[in-house]
Amino acid sequence: MKPSIIFVDDEPNILDALKRMLYPMRQAWDMTFCLGALQALNILGKKKHDILVTDLLMPDMDGGKLLEEVHARHPDITRIVLSGHSGNKLALKASRYAHQFLAKPVQSDELKRAIERVVTLREVFVSPCVQKLITRIDTLPTLPEIHRRILAELNAPEPSMKLVSDLISQDMGLSVSMLKLVNSAFFGLRTKVSSPAHAVNLLGLDVISGLVLTVQLFSRFDATQHKGYDLDRLWKHCLSTGCICKALARAEGLTQAEQDELYVTGLLHDVGKLILLCSAQDMYESVLATCRKDNIAIWRAERDQLECTHAELGAYLLGLWGLPDKTITSVFHHHHLMQYSGDIPLHATIVHVANALDHEMNVENPHYDQDRWNLDAIDHFGFTDRLPGWKNHAEAALTEVCSDEH
């Protein structure tokens, strides 16, 4: 079945240009072109669409309000902004409800690639559970203590850029949201940013304050809604995994950019659990109860009860939000390394090993499923002889993390 895409703009000339630009795709895509937001909402109320591509600055109803309305009425639609207006308050507000930003004037190949990537994601992650959960997400919650400290710092007479950067770099929700925003055409950067700290420096404290205090792009995680789950433990595991990833990347002689990217990948490898905790609370409570009762790995119970795992959910979100392909594939395969296809997967292997090593070195429940290693895959890809050295680097990295916490 062809993906259905709806394009919205208030300028007839722009819509005509899009029609001409995308004419070669008419056999592959079912396309609708709407003059203004109100017409788009009317059409969306009559026919289901997969992807929305909209301008921001429009009369009657602007693109930000349209995105908000579509998120509320038709949350399963992937939402892309195509606009020449960036850096203003409207664009910042729209950032909460848009999955991706593209800047006008857009090249034909760039627009096709962006849409085809979304289409591919929807085809790969065919589980209705995955698609419905991910497209409905507008924000990811932050760790309560991190959220409190950021608010306090932003409200200080002279807030510290370094402290805000450090706090954001320690949190899954904040990191992925910052990278989503700074790597979009919304800011027109020429290179991809892989470090949350670099993203904060590029955005500046004024923009960060607007996102946190005005747009409310970030919200505090309500631990009272999840009394059976230790969020602090999840946060510590993800932070440690990120630090181990960076240490192993450094040991392998990878560039600083690759080290930063692997740190972020390790930090985000379990972001799918955060999604499930916030967006599928009742279903996930059943998964967690099964894990406790049978002492099995969470991903096994997720697969049996949800027909998808947190690894798939996390990878889909990261892909939808435009993060690097290596990050997406490494998150997707961090439990199933043998299923990786393509070039020798050093990045994916490092993430898999870092996750397993942290669980091995920080045992919370000795009776819990210990089958975390894909040793056959590690041997198949030629990394078995690296394991002893990698373990030493991991131990050093965790010692450093522990000393920093104290």
Summary of the structure (lengths in Angstrom):
residues: 406
radius of gyration: 21.5
end to end distance: 55.9
largest distance: 65.3
contacts: 1357
relative contact order: 0.08
helix: 61%
strand: 7%
